[in-house]
């Protein structure tokens, strides 16, 4: 049962954006780590890189502080599940960010799922103002200091170690073979696949990859920290593959009710993070092909 719930949550996390849903506020105090200015700066940097645009930045130019309203969510959890959920509301950007600190066990996989901190679980943008839930703790971030931090760190990137990259390639290879064979003739999938992978985020257990051959974008997410080698054993990962050419629209309103599309803005952000900021790796169609000589080689 826990495995099914985890898979459901991972599929939910794989959506490009979430729907705004009011959750009950817990009586528990907000964890100090979530109120830490450095942590909130990192959350802002993730939003800056993946969600915010020029209009958002211009909307706060005349403000002195960016207000973050933080609360603990009262979630119904399974027995033995000690996961914690918090929510950060940023009225200036009309954003609601849900974060999760996972702490549970999946007996079917013999895996203890425990993250080393709160990770972004979902981001939703609301159009109209709504009543601020009770129990929020208000944190004011100086706008000029935050903008300076975001500018200085806009190209700051963290990437997996060489050993972790080998596990990532193995997981990618399996996913590519499982999914792409259903969409692309097998003879076109042989050899090396040039893949660009986005930087890791300290506040989100997700990574995007762009497969140059076939023009596919893939989002990988997990409750387990992606720097933990166990996360790349595939069973604990959720993959969402997008055919960029055929699954890109201007607005998601064009495909109401479907969650298999990305907007051009989302594709642009993903490509920027993967191709411009990211690293290029080679994922071979088969493990044995790593030892095959290159054309013209000896």
VMD Tcl script that draws the C-alpha trace (Angstrom):
set ca {
  {0.00 0.00 0.00}
  {2.81 2.39 0.91}
  {4.41 1.71 -2.48}
  {1.21 2.64 -4.28}
  {0.82 5.83 -2.26}
  {4.42 6.78 -2.95}
  {3.98 6.21 -6.67}
  {0.83 8.34 -6.63}
  {2.66 11.15 -4.88}
  {5.53 10.97 -7.33}
  {3.18 11.15 -10.28}
  {1.51 14.14 -8.63}
  {4.91 15.77 -8.14}
  {5.69 15.21 -11.81}
  {3.07 17.72 -12.92}
  {4.63 20.99 -14.13}
  {2.50 22.97 -11.66}
  {-0.11 22.18 -9.07}
  {-3.63 23.24 -8.30}
  {-4.17 25.48 -5.30}
  {-5.80 23.44 -2.56}
  {-6.40 24.65 0.98}
  {-5.02 22.25 3.57}
  {-5.70 22.41 7.28}
  {-3.10 24.12 9.46}
  {-1.36 21.98 12.05}
  {-0.98 23.18 15.62}
  {2.68 22.15 15.55}
  {5.24 24.97 15.50}
  {6.94 25.81 12.22}
  {10.38 24.11 12.11}
  {13.21 26.57 12.54}
  {15.02 25.24 9.46}
  {12.15 26.41 7.23}
  {12.25 29.93 8.71}
  {15.99 30.23 8.16}
  {16.80 33.08 5.75}
  {19.36 31.02 3.83}
  {16.82 28.26 3.28}
  {14.21 30.74 2.06}
  {16.81 32.25 -0.27}
  {17.42 28.79 -1.73}
  {13.69 28.27 -2.22}
  {13.57 31.65 -3.94}
  {16.53 30.67 -6.15}
  {14.73 27.50 -7.23}
  {11.62 29.52 -8.05}
  {13.78 32.13 -9.82}
  {15.27 29.39 -12.01}
  {12.13 27.35 -12.71}
  {9.00 29.48 -12.19}
  {9.49 33.24 -12.03}
  {9.60 35.48 -15.06}
  {10.28 39.12 -15.88}
  {6.82 40.26 -14.77}
  {7.31 38.67 -11.33}
  {10.66 40.37 -10.78}
  {9.33 43.75 -11.94}
  {6.34 43.43 -9.59}
  {8.56 43.68 -6.49}
  {10.93 46.44 -7.59}
  {9.17 49.06 -5.46}
  {8.77 46.83 -2.41}
  {11.11 46.83 0.55}
  {10.49 43.28 1.74}
  {9.33 40.01 0.26}
  {6.87 38.49 2.71}
  {6.90 34.71 3.14}
  {4.00 33.23 5.11}
  {4.96 29.82 6.48}
  {2.76 27.23 8.15}
  {2.75 23.52 9.02}
  {0.16 21.43 7.18}
  {-2.01 18.90 8.94}
  {-1.79 15.94 6.55}
  {-3.40 12.52 6.96}
  {-0.55 10.02 6.93}
  {-0.27 6.25 7.12}
  {0.66 4.56 10.36}
  {4.40 4.85 10.87}
  {4.74 7.71 8.40}
  {6.55 10.55 10.15}
  {6.81 12.84 7.13}
  {6.33 16.57 7.71}
  {4.69 19.07 5.36}
  {4.97 22.85 5.34}
  {3.65 25.53 3.04}
  {5.22 28.83 2.02}
  {2.89 31.48 0.60}
  {4.46 34.36 -1.33}
  {1.66 36.88 -1.93}
  {3.91 39.15 -4.03}
  {4.29 36.39 -6.63}
  {0.90 34.76 -5.94}
  {2.74 31.51 -5.35}
  {2.08 28.71 -2.89}
  {4.98 26.31 -2.35}
  {4.40 23.00 -0.60}
  {7.43 21.26 0.90}
  {7.86 17.80 2.35}
  {10.40 16.22 4.68}
  {9.97 12.53 3.97}
  {10.37 9.95 6.73}
  {8.70 6.58 6.12}
  {9.41 3.00 5.10}
  {8.31 0.99 2.07}
  {8.30 -2.62 3.18}
  {7.67 -3.95 -0.35}
  {10.92 -2.39 -1.57}
  {12.79 -2.80 1.74}
  {13.58 0.93 1.57}
  {13.67 3.57 4.28}
  {12.68 6.86 2.67}
  {14.12 9.79 4.57}
  {15.12 13.15 3.14}
  {17.80 15.32 4.70}
  {15.53 18.36 4.81}
  {12.37 19.92 3.44}
  {12.08 19.60 -0.34}
  {9.69 21.34 -2.71}
  {6.80 18.99 -3.38}
  {4.51 21.23 -5.43}
  {4.27 24.82 -6.67}
  {0.95 26.48 -7.47}
  {0.17 29.95 -8.75}
  {-3.17 31.50 -7.82}
  {-4.88 34.15 -9.93}
  {-7.14 35.82 -7.39}
  {-6.35 36.82 -3.84}
  {-7.52 34.35 -1.23}
  {-7.88 34.40 2.51}
  {-4.56 33.72 4.19}
  {-4.86 30.54 6.29}
  {-4.49 30.88 10.05}
  {-1.35 29.85 11.86}
  {1.13 31.38 9.39}
  {4.46 32.73 10.57}
  {5.51 35.81 8.63}
  {9.13 36.18 7.50}
  {10.30 39.35 5.76}
  {13.19 39.05 3.31}
  {14.89 42.27 2.28}
  {14.20 42.67 -1.43}
  {17.52 44.25 -2.36}
  {19.53 41.64 -0.44}
  {17.55 38.80 -1.98}
  {17.83 40.20 -5.52}
  {21.57 40.57 -5.03}
  {21.81 36.98 -3.82}
  {19.76 35.66 -6.75}
  {21.88 37.60 -9.23}
  {25.18 36.41 -7.76}
  {24.05 32.77 -7.61}
  {22.06 32.67 -10.85}
  {24.69 30.42 -12.47}
  {25.63 28.47 -9.34}
  {25.27 24.75 -10.07}
  {25.72 21.49 -8.22}
  {26.11 18.22 -10.10}
  {26.36 14.53 -9.20}
  {29.71 12.89 -8.52}
  {31.20 10.67 -11.26}
  {30.14 7.58 -9.31}
  {26.59 8.86 -8.98}
  {26.51 9.71 -12.68}
  {27.07 6.04 -13.48}
  {23.95 5.13 -11.49}
  {22.04 7.94 -13.19}
  {23.07 6.69 -16.63}
  {21.92 3.19 -15.72}
  {18.51 4.49 -14.60}
  {18.22 6.67 -17.71}
  {19.20 3.76 -19.96}
  {16.46 1.56 -18.50}
  {13.86 4.31 -18.77}
  {14.86 5.20 -22.33}
  {14.71 1.56 -23.39}
  {11.37 0.95 -21.64}
  {9.61 4.07 -22.91}
  {11.26 5.12 -26.15}
  {10.99 1.70 -27.75}
  {7.23 2.21 -27.67}
  {7.56 5.46 -29.62}
  {10.66 5.10 -31.79}
  {11.85 2.31 -34.13}
  {14.44 0.17 -32.36}
  {17.06 0.63 -35.09}
  {17.03 4.39 -34.45}
  {17.79 3.97 -30.75}
  {21.12 2.18 -31.11}
  {24.38 3.75 -30.09}
  {24.96 6.74 -27.87}
  {22.29 9.18 -26.77}
  {23.47 12.70 -26.08}
  {21.72 13.83 -22.94}
  {21.85 17.13 -21.08}
  {21.07 17.02 -17.37}
  {20.05 19.97 -15.21}
  {21.85 20.94 -12.00}
  {20.68 19.43 -8.73}
  {18.72 21.61 -6.33}
  {19.34 21.70 -2.57}
  {15.60 22.27 -1.99}
  {14.00 19.92 -4.55}
  {14.42 16.21 -5.21}
  {14.01 16.51 -8.95}
  {16.22 16.70 -12.00}
  {15.40 17.31 -15.65}
  {17.15 15.83 -18.66}
  {16.98 16.64 -22.37}
  {17.53 13.77 -24.79}
  {18.82 15.40 -27.96}
  {17.91 12.43 -30.17}
  {14.15 12.54 -30.54}
  {13.81 15.86 -28.68}
  {12.54 14.44 -25.39}
  {12.45 16.11 -21.97}
  {12.38 13.92 -18.90}
  {11.66 14.83 -15.30}
  {12.94 12.54 -12.54}
  {11.75 12.91 -8.97}
  {11.93 10.99 -5.73}
  {11.24 11.34 -2.03}
  {14.77 10.05 -1.48}
  {17.49 12.67 -1.87}
  {18.87 12.43 -5.39}
  {22.42 12.62 -4.05}
  {21.73 9.31 -2.30}
  {22.77 6.43 -4.61}
  {19.75 4.42 -3.43}
  {17.46 6.90 -5.17}
  {18.77 5.77 -8.55}
  {17.77 2.15 -8.15}
  {14.86 3.07 -10.44}
  {12.05 1.59 -8.32}
  {12.19 4.62 -6.04}
  {12.16 7.11 -8.92}
  {9.31 8.63 -10.86}
  {9.95 9.44 -14.52}
  {7.83 11.70 -16.69}
  {8.78 11.84 -20.38}
  {7.64 14.62 -22.71}
  {7.86 14.63 -26.49}
  {8.81 18.31 -26.85}
  {7.73 18.55 -30.47}
  {4.26 17.09 -29.92}
  {3.54 17.82 -26.26}
  {4.20 21.56 -26.15}
  {1.43 24.17 -26.12}
  {1.19 27.89 -25.51}
  {-1.28 27.47 -22.64}
  {-2.39 24.42 -20.67}
  {-5.93 25.67 -21.17}
  {-5.63 24.22 -24.67}
  {-5.50 20.74 -23.15}
  {-7.73 21.12 -20.11}
  {-7.80 17.97 -18.02}
  {-4.59 16.55 -19.50}
  {-1.32 16.49 -17.58}
  {0.90 15.28 -20.41}
  {1.70 18.69 -21.89}
  {4.17 21.48 -21.16}
  {3.89 25.13 -22.09}
  {6.50 26.80 -24.26}
  {7.63 28.75 -21.20}
  {8.14 25.52 -19.24}
  {10.04 23.94 -22.11}
  {12.22 27.05 -22.41}
  {13.08 26.96 -18.71}
  {13.85 23.23 -18.83}
  {16.09 23.61 -21.88}
  {17.92 26.55 -20.29}
  {18.58 24.53 -17.13}
  {19.58 21.38 -19.03}
  {21.50 22.70 -22.05}
  {22.87 26.05 -20.85}
  {23.40 25.47 -17.12}
  {23.52 21.68 -17.20}
  {26.07 19.06 -18.15}
  {26.31 16.85 -21.22}
  {26.45 13.10 -20.67}
  {26.38 10.11 -23.00}
  {23.83 7.39 -22.27}
  {24.40 4.30 -24.38}
  {21.47 2.24 -25.61}
  {22.99 -0.86 -24.02}
  {25.53 -1.43 -21.27}
  {27.82 -3.41 -23.58}
  {28.03 -0.55 -26.06}
  {30.28 1.39 -23.71}
  {33.13 -0.91 -24.75}
  {32.36 -0.79 -28.47}
  {34.98 1.07 -30.57}
  {34.04 4.39 -32.08}
  {33.90 4.72 -35.87}
  {37.44 5.24 -37.10}
  {38.85 4.18 -33.75}
  {41.40 1.49 -33.10}
}
mol new
graphics top color blue
foreach p $ca { graphics top sphere $p radius 0.5 }
foreach p [lrange $ca 0 end-1] q [lrange $ca 1 end] { graphics top cylinder $p $q radius 0.2 }
display resetview
